[in-house]
Amino acid sequence: MDLVVKAVEANTDQPWIILYVKRWLAAPMVTADGTVIRREKGTPQGSAVSPALANLFLHYALDAWLRAIACSVSGGLELGLGGAIGLCGGG
């Protein structure tokens, strides 16, 4: 969860957004019978914050993965649109 919060902090200067993301991530899960379960990771399924945090995660994680994997392939990664996507430093 710390990396997600760092990503949020890097993309906003609004303290209230960071506060609410931290609260969402720390919120316990309540089952149908009322049992409260403390969560150790992830976002509450179906919450409004889940898609936003998933997009933020993909922004950083997918880009880093593509740089690490695609750039190790000779010639970089081609999109089929007439050129490389520019992840490997050229273009």
N, C-alpha and C positions, 0 to 999 in steps of 0.2 A: 504494500500500500504506500510505502514511503516514496517509491519512484513515481507513482501516479500523482501524489501530492506535489512532488518536485516539478513534474511536467505542468501541472495546473499553475503553480507559482511562477513558472517561466513564461506562461502565456497570459497572465492577468496581474494587474496591480491592485485589484479590488479585494481587500481583506475579507469581506463578507462572503465572496465566492469560495475562497480557500477554506474559511470556517465551515461553510455548509458542505463542501466536498468531504472534509475530514469527518463531519458528523454523519454523512451518508455512509461513508466507508466503515465507520465504527458502529453503526446501528445494528442491534441484534436482530435475529430472525425470530419471528413468532409463528409457531406452527398452528394448525387448525384447532388443536385441543388447548391452545394457550401456553404451551411450553415455550420458554424463551431460550434461544440457543445463541451463544456468543459466536460471531463469525471471526475467522482468522484471516480470510483473504476474499477478494472479489467484491463485486458490487451487488446490492440487493437486486434480484432478478425482477424485471418489470418496472424498476424505478426510473424516474425521468432522467437521472444522471447517468445511467448505464450506457446509452448510446453515445453521449458526449465524451465520456471517459474512454470508451472503446475507440472512438475516432482519434482522440488524443494519443492513446497508446499506439495505435497503428501509425500515426504520424511519425513517431520516434522509432518504434521497434521495427516496422517494416522497412523504413528507409535505411536503418542500420544494417538489417539483414541483407537487403539488396546490395548495399555497398560491400559487405563482406563476401557474399556469395557471387553476385553477378560480376563483380570486378575481377574475381579470380578466374573467370572463364575468359579464354582468349578473345579479344575484340569487344568485350563488354556485352551488355544486354541490348538486343535489338527489339524494337517495337513493331517492326514491319511497316512503319510509316515513313520510311526513307532515312532513318537515322537512329543513333543511339539515344537513350533517354538522358544522358549527361550525368549519370551518377558516379562515373569513374574518373572524373576530372577532365574529360575531353568533350567539349560541346555542350 
